[in-house]
Amino acid sequence: MPAARTAQHHAVRAIAARGLSHPLTQALLAAAVLTAAAAWEAGHCVTDIHPPLTRRGKS
């Protein structure tokens, strides 16, 4: 599961640095999709990778 989070972070950084249409960005997005799918198939929930956001002012 850490691989899925890492792949997603790399893809987001590539989007910020190079834009969505850059070939490297697209390759990193594809890698993020594959690792997320593998994590899902292994039984991990989306919330394992993306914890729920906490709202400001609420505890």
ABEGO torsion letter per residue (X at the ends): XAAAAAAAAAAAAAAAAAEAABAAAAAAAAAAAAAAAAAAAAGBBAAAABBBBBBBGBX
